[in-house]
């Protein structure tokens, strides 16, 4: 641009259009410039990696009472000016003055207009006078008409999202088509993340509270030793616990870890040398099992904990707190290895014992309920999980106060549970509270803080806060790398997966694929070849391959992911229904309706069974099915399915939500197939406006709606309108 500007743009607007200004301000500052155009030289200068800061006068100068030196300086420091045009702006003295001031800087060609209401040249004029006329050489507005560079955010114009991209293309001096294609890829990414991180339940990291702090177990062991007053056993226990306590990453912080061979020999000694001391033997088995689990060595961990549980039952009987504690530890390992039914059995056994012996209000009862809630979330039982985690949170607040690690963990679990149920407006504030509390509790790197950062980053990505999301993902990975003594760990693998999201979002597909494959290899080494977390990574890789244009490989990878889910979590699981829908959609895009149809029928039936008849995920599967029925000319059946999907969406979502619009669009196309053209046109046009304005809308539905409008107008002989929408199809 010839000079460095403090602001990428200055937004001028009437205070009555505050909502539009707020939306545009955020949309511009959070827009990520496609990697392949960064660094190019255009008539607007060198294309930056990010749009940079945008000036909004009423936000930046809220205490200013006039168009004074500060505001004039801000205009001078801005590379462009964007005028939000409406009848309000056309009648605003201050908006007009800002435009005049900017034109007097000699930057008339750098003024871009965003029409949000009104109509140029009519009684509802939207352009301020300073926009409508050119500036004379003497700095006075002339009577020579100007030709404003304008994007039209109205539904019948460019639509909100296309208008945003038109503004950005002008501000950067690049082609609109290049940005439109990138927006398609970014919107596709939302499915990529949803299908990657939501399917396991409460996950972005390997689970809630997966790390055991061995120091706590050491204290428990010392109490056991004191009870039996066996000096030799005490010395043995102190030696073993001291040997392996370094395995806790929060304590080790980078020191060399004890060799695996020594650990295995220690486990053998416990089995053979303490046969006559079952209390100490069981305690050490549990401690060693916890150490193995902390290092993601799950098979030996499960074996030792199972042996410890059997020993404690022999010594204490079934109803004893030591039995409950060991059952709880075994349940956690079984949860991490996706043996959910056995894990649930252990957790429920532990909870029953604790309720019987400790009563209904105890910190251990709260912890048990929380862990059971985490498990149920992984199993897709979200409502039951929510009830338990809320019970745990209320109990912890009452017994421990607001600022405790337990409260932070339960806030995190509740946030993810709300996400699983689609309550995004509740999930993000809850997770922010959890992260803030974790930061207050830990003034140095800690696994609990890293986990909370990962989960907040994930949720922020889901609502479009990509910049903050990437920063938090990287902070969490760096923290885990400083904590874990071996780079091969489930948390590191999942951190790599999370960074792959960030790379994907920047269009760095090769780098994202390499990192995802590295994470898959690491997880296979740690978890074996058949695990739901590996299935999630395979799902991610499938979407990466799809975006790179390797459609056959993407379908094969999605099938492998789906089969792995079915073999690990069973056929009756939300992840299975989701995978079927993803694969079916790709098959439909390839025109293979015969292969897609049985998958969609199965997905609909499964979601009815698991989620009931009023869940938006069910509506999503039904919308896909209705689309298939339209393409295969079964219009009456398609209308029935689409109408039910739309009614479900209207129960939970607004009429202008993209999911509702997707269902309405399918209903409109079905009506067109039944020759009910007027009703069809209304539904299709309304849906088109929403689907092209909503950031979350999948391109599949927007493209279908556009194509159906083309077909409708061609059938009616309206060649002009058909050509208009036909021209838009290439942007999808």
For each residue, the residues with C-beta under 8 A, 3 or more apart:
1: 4 5 44 45 46 79
2: 45
3:
4: 1
5: 1 8 77 78 79
6: 53 55 74 77 78
7: 10 52 53 54 55 74 77 78 79
8: 5 28 51 52 53 54 78 79 80 171
9: 28 51 54 55 78 79 80 81 82 112 171
10: 7 54 55 57 74 75 78 80 81 82 98 102
11: 21 24 25 54 55 56 57 81 82 84
12: 57 81 82 83 84 89 95 98 99 102
13: 17 18 20 21 83 84 89 92 95
14: 17 84 86 88 89 91 92 95
15: 18 58
16: 86 88
17: 13 14 20 21 84 86 88 89 116 117
18: 13 15 21 22 58
19: 22 23
20: 13 17 23 24 84 86 114 116 153
21: 11 13 17 18 24 25 56 58 84
22: 18 19 25 26 56
23: 19 20 26 27
24: 11 20 21 27 28 82 84 114 164 167
25: 11 21 22 28 29 54 56 59
26: 22 23 29 30
27: 23 24 30 31 164
28: 8 9 24 25 31 51 54 164 167 168
29: 25 26 51 52 53 54
30: 26 27 464 465 466 467
31: 27 28 50 51 164 168
32: 50 186 466 467 505 506
33: 37 38 47 48 49 50 51 172
34: 37 38 178 179 182 507
35: 38 506 507 508
36: 507
37: 33 34 40 47 172 174 178
38: 33 34 35 47 48 49
39: 46 47
40: 37 46 47 174
41: 45 46 47
42: 45 46 47 172 173 174
43: 173
44: 1 79 80 110 170 171 172 173
45: 1 2 41 42 79 173
46: 1 39 40 41 42
47: 33 37 38 39 40 41 42 172 173 174
48: 33 38 51 52
49: 33 38
50: 31 32 33 467
51: 8 9 28 29 31 33 48 54 168 171
52: 7 8 29 48
53: 6 7 8 29
54: 7 8 9 10 11 25 28 29 51
55: 6 7 9 10 11 60 74 77 78
56: 11 21 22 25 59 60
57: 10 11 12 60 61 64 71 74 98
58: 15 18 21 61 62
59: 25 56 62
60: 55 56 57 74
61: 57 58 64 70 71 74
62: 58 59
63:
64: 57 61 68 70 71
65:
66: 71
67: 71 72 94 97 98 101
68: 64 71 72
69: 72 73
70: 61 64 73 74
71: 57 61 64 66 67 68 74 75 98 101
72: 67 68 69 75 76 101
73: 69 70 76 77
74: 6 7 10 55 57 60 61 70 71 77 78
75: 10 71 72 78 81 98 101 102 105
76: 72 73 105
77: 5 6 7 55 73 74
78: 5 6 7 8 9 10 55 74 75 81 102
79: 1 5 7 8 9 44 45 110 171
80: 8 9 10 44 107 110 111 112 170 171
81: 9 10 11 12 75 78 98 99 102 107 110 111 112
82: 9 10 11 12 24 111 112 113 114 167
83: 12 13 89 95 99 111 112 113 114 128 131
84: 11 12 13 14 17 20 21 24 89 114 116
85: 89 90 113 114 115 116 118 126 127 128 131 150
86: 14 16 17 20 89 90 115 116 117 118 126
87: 90 91 117 118 124 125 126
88: 14 16 17 91 92 117
89: 12 13 14 17 83 84 85 86 92 95 126 127 128
90: 85 86 87 118 125 126 127 128 129
91: 14 87 88
92: 13 14 88 89 95 96 128
93: 96 97
94: 67 97 98
95: 12 13 14 83 89 92 98 99 128
96: 92 93 99 100 128 129 130
97: 67 93 94 100 101 130
98: 10 12 57 67 71 75 81 94 95 101 102
99: 12 81 83 95 96 102 103 111 128 130 131
100: 96 97 103 104 130 135 141
101: 67 71 72 75 97 98 104 105
102: 10 12 75 78 81 98 99 105 107 110 111
103: 99 100 106 107 108 111 130 135
104: 100 101 135 139
105: 75 76 101 102
106: 103
107: 80 81 102 103 110 111
108: 103 111 134 135 146
109:
110: 44 79 80 81 102 107
111: 80 81 82 83 99 102 103 107 108 131 148 149
112: 9 80 81 82 83 149 150 151 167 170 171
113: 82 83 85 127 131 148 149 150 151
114: 20 24 82 83 84 85 150 151 153 163 167
115: 85 86 118 120 126 150 151 152 153 154 157 163
116: 17 20 84 85 86 126 153 154
117: 17 86 87 88 124 126 154
118: 85 86 87 90 115 122 124 125 126
119: 122 124 125 126
120: 115 125 126 127
121: 125
122: 118 119 125
123:
124: 87 117 118 119
125: 87 90 118 119 120 121 122
126: 85 86 87 89 90 115 116 117 118 119 120
127: 85 89 90 113 120 131 132 148
128: 83 85 89 90 92 95 96 99 131 132
129: 90 96 132 133 141
130: 96 97 99 100 103 133 141
131: 83 85 99 111 113 127 128 146 148
132: 127 128 129 145 146 148
133: 129 130 141 142 143 144 145 146
134: 108 141 142 144 145 146
135: 100 103 104 108 139 140 141 142
136: 139 140 141 142 144
137:
138:
139: 104 135 136
140: 135 136
141: 100 129 130 133 134 135 136
142: 133 134 135 136
143: 133
144: 133 134 136
145: 132 133 134
146: 108 131 132 133 134
147:
148: 111 113 127 131 132
149: 111 112 113 170
150: 85 112 113 114 115
151: 112 113 114 115 158 162 163 164 166 167 170
152: 115 157 158 163
153: 20 114 115 116 157 158 159 160 163 164
154: 115 116 117 157 158 159
155: 159 689 693
156: 689
157: 115 152 153 154 163
158: 151 152 153 154 162 163 166
159: 153 154 155 162 163 689 692 693
160: 153 163 164 692 693
161: 164 165 183 692 693 694 695
162: 151 158 159 165 166 180 692
163: 114 115 151 152 153 157 158 159 160 166 167
164: 24 27 28 31 151 153 160 161 167 168
165: 161 162 168 169 176 179 180 183
166: 151 158 162 163 169 170 176
167: 24 28 82 112 114 151 163 164 170 171
168: 28 31 51 164 165 171 172 179
169: 165 166 172 173 174 175 176 178 179
170: 44 80 112 149 151 166 167 173
171: 8 9 44 51 79 80 112 167 168
172: 33 37 42 44 47 168 169
173: 42 43 44 45 47 169 170
174: 37 40 42 47 169 178 179
175: 169 178 179
176: 165 166 169 179 180
177: 180 181 730 731
178: 34 37 169 174 175 181 182
179: 34 165 168 169 174 175 176 182 183
180: 162 165 176 177 183 184 731
181: 177 178 184 185 731
182: 34 178 179 185 186 507
183: 161 165 179 180 186 187
184: 180 181 187 188 699 731 732
185: 181 182 188 189 507 547
186: 32 182 183 189 190 505
187: 183 184 190 695 696 697 698 699
188: 184 185 191 192 543 547 698 699
189: 185 186 192 193 501 504 505
190: 186 187 193 194 462 695 696 698
191: 188 194 195 543 582 698
192: 188 189 195 196 501 504 540 543 544 547
193: 189 190 196 197 458 461 462 501
194: 190 191 197 198 462
195: 191 192 198 199 539 540 543 578 579 582
196: 192 193 199 497 501 536 537 539 540 543
197: 193 194 200 203 204 458 536
198: 194 195 419 420 578
199: 195 196 532 535 536 539 565 574 575 578 579
200: 197 203 378 532 533 536 575
201: 374 376 377 378 379 380 385 416 420
202: 207 208 374 377 378 385 413 416 417 420
203: 197 200 206 207 378 416 533 536
204: 197 451 454 455 457 458 494 498
205: 210 450 451 454 455 491 494
206: 203 210 336 490 491 494 533
207: 202 203 210 335 336 374 378
208: 202 370 371 374 409 412 413 416 451
209: 332 370 371 374 409 448
210: 205 206 207 293 332 336 490 491
211: 248 249 250 294 447 448
212: 216 217 248 290 293 294 329
213: 216 217 248 250
214: 217 218 241 244 245 247 248 251 287 290 291 294
215: 218 219 245 248 251
216: 212 213 219 220
217: 212 213 214 220 221 241 286 287 290
218: 214 215 221 222 241 245 287
219: 215 216 222 223
220: 216 217 223 224 283 325
221: 217 218 224 225 237 241 283 284 287
222: 218 219 225 226 234 237
223: 219 220 226 227
224: 220 221 227 228 279 280 283
225: 221 222 228 229 230 233 234 237 280
226: 222 223 229 234
227: 223 224
228: 224 225 233 277 279 280
229: 225 226
230: 225 233 234 277 280
231: 234 235
232: 235 236
233: 225 228 230 236 237 274 277 280
234: 222 225 226 230 231 237 238
235: 231 232 238 239
236: 232 233 239 240 273 274 280 284
237: 221 222 225 233 234 240 241 280 283 284
238: 234 235 241 242
239: 235 236 242 243
240: 236 237 243 244 266 270 284 287 288
241: 214 217 218 221 237 238 244 245 287
242: 238 239 245
243: 239 240 246 258 262 266
244: 214 240 241 247 258 263 266 287 288 291
245: 214 215 218 241 242 248 251
246: 243 251 252 255 257 258
247: 214 244 252 257 258 291 294 295 485
248: 211 212 213 214 215 245 251 252 294
249: 211 252 253 294 447 483 484 485
250: 211 213 253 445 446 447 483
251: 214 215 245 246 248
252: 246 247 248 249 255 257 483 485
253: 249 250 445 482 483
254: 482 485
255: 246 252 485
256: 485
257: 246 247 252 295 485 486
258: 243 244 246 247 262 263
259: 262 263
260: 263 264 297
261: 264 265
262: 243 258 259 265 266
263: 244 258 259 260 266 267 288 291 292
264: 260 261 267 268 300
265: 261 262 268 269
266: 240 243 244 262 263 269 270 288
267: 263 264 270 271 288 300 304
268: 264 265 271 272
269: 265 266 272 273 274
270: 240 266 267 273 274 281 284 285 288 304
271: 267 268 307
272: 268 269 275
273: 236 269 270
274: 233 236 269 270 277 278 280 281 284
275: 272 278 281
276:
277: 228 230 233 274 280 281
278: 274 275 281 282 311 314 315
279: 224 228 282 283 315
280: 224 225 228 230 233 236 237 274 277 283 284
281: 270 274 275 277 278 284 285 311
282: 278 279 285 286 307 308 311 312 315 322 326
283: 220 221 224 237 279 280 286 287 308
284: 221 236 237 240 270 274 280 281 287 288
285: 270 281 282 288 289 304 305 307 308 311
286: 217 282 283 289 290 304 305 308 325 326 329
287: 214 217 218 221 240 241 244 283 284 290 291
288: 240 244 263 266 267 270 284 285 291 292 304
289: 285 286 292 293 300 301 302 303 304 305 308 329 330 333
290: 212 214 217 286 287 293 294 301 305 329
291: 214 244 247 263 287 288 294 295
292: 263 288 289 295 297 298 300 301 304
293: 210 212 289 290 296 297 298 301 305 329 332 333 336
294: 211 212 214 247 248 249 290 291
295: 247 257 291 292 486 489
296: 293 489 490 526 527
297: 260 292 293 300 301
298: 292 293 301 302 333 336 337 526 527
299: 302 303
300: 264 267 289 292 297 303 304
301: 289 290 292 293 297 298 304 305 333
302: 289 298 299 305 306 330 333 334 337
303: 289 299 300 306 307
304: 267 270 285 286 288 289 292 300 301 307 308
305: 285 286 289 290 293 301 302 308 309 326 329 330 333
306: 302 303 309 310 330
307: 271 282 285 303 304 310 311
308: 282 283 285 286 289 304 305 311 312 326 329 330
309: 305 306 312 313 323 326 327 330
310: 306 307 313 314
311: 278 281 282 285 307 308 314 315
312: 282 308 309 315 316 320 322 323 326
313: 309 310 316 317 318 323
314: 278 310 311
315: 278 279 282 311 312 322
316: 312 313 320 322 323
317: 313 320 323
318: 313 323 353
319: 323 353 356 357
320: 312 316 317 323 324 353 357
321: 324 325 353 354 357 358 364
322: 282 312 315 316 325 326
323: 309 312 313 316 317 318 319 320 326 327 353
324: 320 321 327 328 349 350 351 353 354 357 364 368
325: 220 286 321 322 328 329 350
326: 282 286 305 308 309 312 322 323 329 330
327: 309 323 324 330 331 346 347 349 350 353
328: 324 325 331 332 346 347 350 368 371
329: 212 286 289 290 293 305 308 325 326 332 333
330: 289 302 305 306 308 309 326 327 333 334 346
331: 327 328 334 335 343 344 345 346 347 350 371 375
332: 209 210 293 328 329 335 336 343 371
333: 289 293 298 301 302 305 329 330 336 337
334: 302 330 331 337 339 340 342 343 346
335: 207 331 332 338 339 340 343 371 374 375 378
336: 206 207 210 293 298 332 333 490
337: 298 302 333 334 527 531
338: 335 531 532 533 568 569
339: 334 335 342 343
340: 334 335 343 344 375 378 379 569
341: 344 345
342: 334 339 345 346
343: 331 332 334 335 339 340 346 347 375
344: 331 340 341 347 348 372 375 376 379
345: 331 341 342 348 349
346: 327 328 330 331 334 342 343 349 350
347: 327 328 331 343 344 350 351 368 371 372 375
348: 344 345 351 352 372
349: 324 327 345 346 352 353
350: 324 325 327 328 331 346 347 353 354 368
351: 324 347 348 354 355 365 368 369 372
352: 348 349 355 356
353: 318 319 320 321 323 324 327 349 350 356 357
354: 321 324 350 351 357 358 362 364 365 368
355: 351 352 358 359 360 365
356: 319 352 353
357: 319 320 321 324 353 354
358: 321 354 355 362 364 365
359: 355 362 365
360: 355 365
361: 365 395 398 399
362: 354 358 359 365 366 395 399
363: 366 367 395 396 399 400 406
364: 321 324 354 358 367 368
365: 351 354 355 358 359 360 361 362 368 369 395
366: 362 363 369 370 391 392 395 396 399 406 410
367: 363 364 370 371 392 406
368: 324 328 347 350 351 354 364 365 371 372
369: 351 365 366 372 373 388 389 391 392 395
370: 208 209 366 367 373 374 388 389 392 406 409 410 413
371: 208 209 328 331 332 335 347 367 368 374 375
372: 344 347 348 351 368 369 375 376 388
373: 369 370 376 377 384 385 386 387 388 389 392 413 417
374: 201 202 207 208 209 335 370 371 377 378 385 389 413
375: 331 335 340 343 344 347 371 372 378 379
376: 201 344 372 373 379 381 382 384 385 388
377: 201 202 373 374 380 381 382 385 413 416 417 420
378: 200 201 202 203 207 335 340 374 375 532 569
379: 201 340 344 375 376 569 573
380: 201 377 569 573 574 575 610
381: 376 377 384 385
382: 376 377 385 386 417 420 421
383: 386 387 421
384: 373 376 381 387 388
385: 201 202 373 374 376 377 381 382 388 389 417
386: 373 382 383 389 390 414 417 418 421
387: 373 383 384 390 391
388: 369 370 372 373 376 384 385 391 392
389: 369 370 373 374 385 386 392 393 410 413 414 417
390: 386 387 393 394 414
391: 366 369 387 388 394 395
392: 366 367 369 370 373 388 389 395 396 410 413
393: 389 390 396 397 407 410 411 414
394: 390 391 397 398
395: 361 362 363 365 366 369 391 392 398 399
396: 363 366 392 393 399 400 404 406 407 410
397: 393 394 400 401 402 407
398: 361 394 395
399: 361 362 363 366 395 396
400: 363 396 397 404 406 407
401: 397 404 407
402: 397 407
403: 407 437 440 441
404: 396 400 401 407 408 441
405: 408 409 438 441 448
406: 363 366 367 370 396 400 409 410
407: 393 396 397 400 401 402 403 404 410 411 437
408: 404 405 411 412 434 437 438 441 448 452
409: 208 209 370 405 406 412 413 434 448
410: 366 370 389 392 393 396 406 407 413 414
411: 393 407 408 414 415 430 431 433 434 437
412: 208 408 409 415 416 430 431 434 451 452 455
413: 202 208 370 373 374 377 389 392 409 410 416 417
414: 386 389 390 393 410 411 417 418 430
415: 411 412 418 419 426 427 428 430 431 434 455 459
416: 201 202 203 208 377 412 413 419 420 427 431 455
417: 202 373 377 382 385 386 389 413 414 420 421
418: 386 414 415 421 423 424 426 427 430
419: 198 415 416 422 423 424 427 459 462
420: 198 201 202 377 382 416 417
421: 382 383 386 417 418
422: 419 616 617 652
423: 418 419 426 427
424: 418 419 427 428 459 462 463
425: 428 429
426: 415 418 423 429 430
427: 415 416 418 419 423 424 430 431 459
428: 415 424 425 431 432 456 459 460 463
429: 425 426 432 433
430: 411 412 414 415 418 426 427 433 434
431: 411 412 415 416 427 428 434 435 452 455 456 459
432: 428 429 435 436 456
433: 411 429 430 436 437
434: 408 409 411 412 415 430 431 437 438 452 455 456
435: 431 432 438 439 449 452 453 456
436: 432 433 439 440
437: 403 407 408 411 433 434 440 441
438: 405 408 434 435 441 442 446 448 449 452
439: 435 436 442 449
440: 403 436 437
441: 403 404 405 408 437 438 448 449
442: 438 439 445 446 448 449
443:
444:
445: 250 253 442 449 450 479 482 483
446: 250 438 442 449 450 479 483
447: 211 249 250 450 451 480 483 491
448: 209 211 405 408 409 438 441 442 451 452
449: 435 438 439 441 442 445 446 452 453 479
450: 205 445 446 447 453 454 476 479 480 483 491
451: 204 205 208 412 447 448 454 455 476 491
452: 408 412 431 434 435 438 448 449 455 456
453: 435 449 450 456 457 472 473 475 476 479
454: 204 205 450 451 457 458 472 473 476 494 495 498
455: 204 205 412 415 416 431 434 451 452 458 459
456: 428 431 432 434 435 452 453 459 460 472
457: 204 453 454 460 461 468 469 470 471 472 473 476 498
458: 193 197 204 454 455 461 462 469 498
459: 415 419 424 427 428 431 455 456 462 463
460: 428 456 457 463 465 466 468 469 472
461: 193 457 458 464 465 466 469 501 505
462: 190 193 194 419 424 458 459
463: 424 428 459 460
464: 30 461 695
465: 30 460 461 468 469
466: 30 32 460 461 469 470 502 505
467: 30 32 50 470 471
468: 457 460 465 471 472
469: 457 458 460 461 465 466 472 473 501 502
470: 457 466 467 473 474 502 505
471: 457 467 468 474 475
472: 453 454 456 457 460 468 469 475 476
473: 453 454 457 469 470 476 477 495 498 499 501 502
474: 470 471 477 478 499 502
475: 453 471 472 478 479
476: 450 451 453 454 457 472 473 479 480 495 498
477: 473 474 480 481 492 495 496 498 499
478: 474 475 481 482
479: 445 446 449 450 453 475 476 482 483
480: 447 450 476 477 483 484 489 491 492 495
481: 477 478 484 487 492 495
482: 253 254 445 478 479
483: 249 250 252 253 445 446 447 450 479 480
484: 249 480 481 487 489 491 492
485: 247 249 252 254 255 256 257
486: 257 295 489
487: 481 484 492
488: 492 493 522 525 526
489: 295 296 480 484 486 492 493 522 526
490: 206 210 296 336 493 494 522 523 526 527 533
491: 205 206 210 447 450 451 480 484 494 495
492: 477 480 481 484 487 488 489 495 496 522
493: 488 489 490 496 497 518 519 522 523 526
494: 204 205 206 454 490 491 497 498 519 533
495: 454 473 476 477 480 481 491 492 498 499
496: 477 492 493 499 500 515 516 518 519 522
497: 196 493 494 500 501 515 516 519 537 540
498: 204 454 457 458 473 476 477 494 495 501 502
499: 473 474 477 495 496 502 503 515
500: 496 497 503 504 512 513 515 516 519 540 544
501: 189 192 193 196 461 469 473 497 498 504 505 512
502: 466 469 470 473 474 498 499 505 506
503: 499 500 506 508 509 511 512 515
504: 189 192 500 501 507 508 509 512 544 547
505: 32 186 189 461 466 470 501 502
506: 32 35 502 503
507: 34 35 36 182 185 504
508: 35 503 504 511 512
509: 503 504 512 513 544 547 548
510: 513 514
511: 503 508 514 515
512: 500 501 503 504 508 509 515 516 544
513: 500 509 510 516 517 541 544 545 548
514: 510 511 517 518
515: 496 497 499 500 503 511 512 518 519
516: 496 497 500 512 513 519 520 537 540 541 544
517: 513 514 520 521 541
518: 493 496 514 515 521 522
519: 493 494 496 497 500 515 516 522 523 537
520: 516 517 523 524 534 537 538 541
521: 517 518 524 525
522: 488 489 490 492 493 496 518 519 525 526
523: 490 493 519 520 526 527 531 533 534 537
524: 520 521 527 528 529 534
525: 488 521 522
526: 296 298 488 489 490 493 522 523
527: 296 298 337 490 523 524 531 533 534
528: 524 531
529: 524 534
530: 534 564 567 568
531: 337 338 523 527 528 534 535 564 568
532: 199 200 338 378 535 536 564 565 568 569 575
533: 200 203 206 338 490 494 523 527 536 537
534: 520 523 524 527 529 530 531 537 538 564
535: 199 531 532 538 539 561 562 564 565 568 575
536: 196 197 199 200 203 532 533 539 540 561 575
537: 196 497 516 519 520 523 533 534 540 541
538: 520 534 535 541 542 557 558 560 561 564
539: 195 196 199 535 536 542 543 557 558 561 579 582
540: 192 195 196 497 500 516 536 537 543 544
541: 513 516 517 520 537 538 544 545 557
542: 538 539 545 546 554 555 557 558 561 582
543: 188 191 192 195 196 539 540 546 547 554
544: 192 500 504 509 512 513 516 540 541 547 548
545: 513 541 542 548 550 551 553 554 557
546: 542 543 549 550 551 554 586
547: 185 188 192 504 509 543 544
548: 509 513 544 545
549: 546
550: 545 546 553 554
551: 545 546 554 555 586 590
552: 555 556
553: 545 550 556 557
554: 542 543 545 546 550 551 557 558 586
555: 542 551 552 558 559 583 586 587
556: 552 553 559 560
557: 538 539 541 542 545 553 554 560 561
558: 538 539 542 554 555 561 562 579 582 583 586
559: 555 556 562 563 583
560: 538 556 557 563 564
561: 535 536 538 539 542 557 558 564 565 579
562: 535 558 559 565 566 576 579 580 583
563: 559 560 566 567
564: 530 531 532 534 535 538 560 561 567 568
565: 199 532 535 561 562 568 569 573 575 576 579
566: 562 563 569 570 571 576
567: 530 563 564
568: 338 530 531 532 535 564 565
569: 338 340 378 379 380 532 565 566 573 575 576
570: 566 573 576
571: 566 576 606
572: 576 606 609 610
573: 379 380 565 569 570 576 577 610
574: 199 380 577 578 607 610 611 617
575: 199 200 380 532 535 536 565 569 578 579
576: 562 565 566 569 570 571 572 573 579 580 606
577: 573 574 580 581 602 603 606 607 610 617 621
578: 195 198 199 574 575 581 582 603 617
579: 195 199 539 558 561 562 565 575 576 582 583
580: 562 576 577 583 584 599 600 602 603 606
581: 577 578 584 585 599 600 603 620 621 624
582: 191 195 539 542 558 578 579 585 586
583: 555 558 559 562 579 580 586 587 596 599
584: 580 581 587 588 596 597 599 600 603 624 628
585: 581 582 588 589 596 624 700
586: 546 551 554 555 558 582 583 589 590
587: 555 583 584 590 592 593 595 596 599
588: 584 585 591 592 593 596 624 627 628 631
589: 585 586 700
590: 551 586 587
591: 588
592: 587 588 595 596
593: 587 588 596 597 628 631 632
594: 597
595: 587 592 598 599
596: 583 584 585 587 588 592 593 599 600 628
597: 584 593 594 600 601 625 628 632
598: 595 601 602
599: 580 581 583 584 587 595 596 602 603
600: 580 581 584 596 597 603 604 621 624 625 628
601: 597 598 604 605 625
602: 577 580 598 599 605 606
603: 577 578 580 581 584 599 600 606 607 621 624
604: 600 601 607 608 618 621 622 625
605: 601 602 608 609
606: 571 572 576 577 580 602 603 609 610
607: 574 577 603 604 610 611 615 617 618 621
608: 604 605 611 612 613 618
609: 572 605 606
610: 380 572 573 574 577 606 607
611: 574 607 608 615 617 618
612: 608 615 618
613: 608 618 648
614: 618 648 651 652
615: 607 611 612 618 619 648 652
616: 422 619 620 648 649 652 653 659
617: 422 574 577 578 607 611 620 621
618: 604 607 608 611 612 613 614 615 621 622 645 648
619: 615 616 622 623 644 645 646 648 649 659 663
620: 581 616 617 623 624 645 659 662
621: 577 581 600 603 604 607 617 618 624 625
622: 604 618 619 625 626 641 642 644 645 648 663
623: 619 620 626 627 642 645 659 662 663 666 701
624: 581 584 585 588 600 603 620 621 627 628
625: 597 600 601 604 621 622 628 629 641
626: 622 623 629 630 638 639 641 642 645 663 666 667 670
627: 588 623 624 630 631 638 666 669 704
628: 584 588 593 596 597 600 624 625 631 632
629: 625 626 632 634 635 637 638 641 670
630: 626 627 633 634 635 638 666 669 670 673 708
631: 588 593 627 628
632: 593 597 628 629
633: 630 673
634: 629 630 637 638
635: 629 630 638 639 670 671 673 674
636: 639 640 670 674
637: 629 634 640 641
638: 626 627 629 630 634 635 641 642 666 669 670 673
639: 626 635 636 642 643 667 670 671 674
640: 636 637 643 644
641: 622 625 626 629 637 638 644 645 666
642: 622 623 626 638 639 645 646 663 664 666 667 670
643: 639 640 646 647 663 667
644: 619 622 640 641 647 648
645: 618 619 620 622 623 626 641 642 648 649 663 666
646: 619 642 643 649 650 660 663 664 667
647: 643 644 650 651
648: 613 614 615 616 618 619 622 644 645 651 652 663
649: 616 619 645 646 652 653 657 659 660 663
650: 646 647 653 655 660
651: 614 647 648
652: 422 614 615 616 648 649
653: 616 649 650 657 659 660
654: 657 660
655: 650 660
656: 660 661 690 694
657: 649 653 654 660 661 690 694
658: 661 662 690 691 694 696 697 698 701
659: 616 619 620 623 649 653 662 663
660: 646 649 650 653 654 655 656 657 663 664 690
661: 656 657 658 664 665 686 687 690 691 694 697 701 705
662: 620 623 658 659 665 666 687 691 697 698 701 705
663: 619 622 623 626 642 643 645 646 648 649 659 660 666 667
664: 642 646 660 661 667 668 683 686 687
665: 661 662 668 669 683 684 687 688 691 701 704 705 708
666: 623 626 627 630 638 641 642 645 662 663 669 670 704
667: 626 639 642 643 646 663 664 670 671 683
668: 664 665 671 672 679 680 681 682 683 684 687 708
669: 627 630 638 665 666 672 673 680 684 704 705 708 711 712
670: 626 629 630 635 636 638 639 642 666 667 673 674
671: 635 639 667 668 674 676 677 679 680 683
672: 668 669 675 676 677 680 681 684 708 711 712 715
673: 630 633 635 638 669 670
674: 635 636 639 670 671
675: 672
676: 671 672 679 680
677: 671 672 680 681 712 715 716
678: 681 682
679: 668 671 676 682 683
680: 668 669 671 672 676 677 683 684 712
681: 668 672 677 678 684 685 712
682: 668 678 679 685 686
683: 664 665 667 668 671 679 680 686 687
684: 665 668 669 672 680 681 687 688 705 708 709 712
685: 681 682 688 689 709
686: 661 664 682 683 689 690
687: 661 662 664 665 668 683 684 690 691 705
688: 665 684 685 691 692 702 705 706 709
689: 155 156 159 685 686 692 693
690: 656 657 658 660 661 686 687 693 694 697
691: 658 661 662 665 687 688 694 697 701 702 705
692: 159 160 161 162 688 689 697 702
693: 155 159 160 161 689 690 697
694: 161 656 657 658 661 690 691 697
695: 161 187 190 464
696: 187 190 658
697: 187 658 661 662 690 691 692 693 694 701 702
698: 187 188 190 191 658 662 701 702
699: 184 187 188 702 703 732
700: 585 589 703 704
701: 623 658 661 662 665 691 697 698 704 705
702: 688 691 692 697 698 699 705 706 732
703: 699 700 706 707 729 732
704: 627 665 666 669 700 701 707 708
705: 661 662 665 669 684 687 688 691 701 702 708 709
706: 688 702 703 709 710 725 728 729 732
707: 703 704 710 711 725 729
708: 630 665 668 669 672 684 704 705 711 712
709: 684 685 688 705 706 712 713 721 722 725
710: 706 707 713 714 722 725 726 729
711: 669 672 707 708 714 715
712: 669 672 677 680 681 684 708 709 715 716
713: 709 710 716 718 719 721 722 725
714: 710 711 717 718 719 722
715: 672 677 711 712
716: 677 712 713
717: 714
718: 713 714 721 722
719: 713 714 722 723
720: 723 724
721: 709 713 718 724 725
722: 709 710 713 714 718 719 725 726
723: 719 720 726 727
724: 720 721 727 728
725: 706 707 709 710 713 721 722 728 729
726: 710 722 723 729
727: 723 724 730
728: 706 724 725 731 732
729: 703 706 707 710 725 726 732
730: 177 727
731: 177 180 181 184 728
732: 184 699 702 703 706 728 729
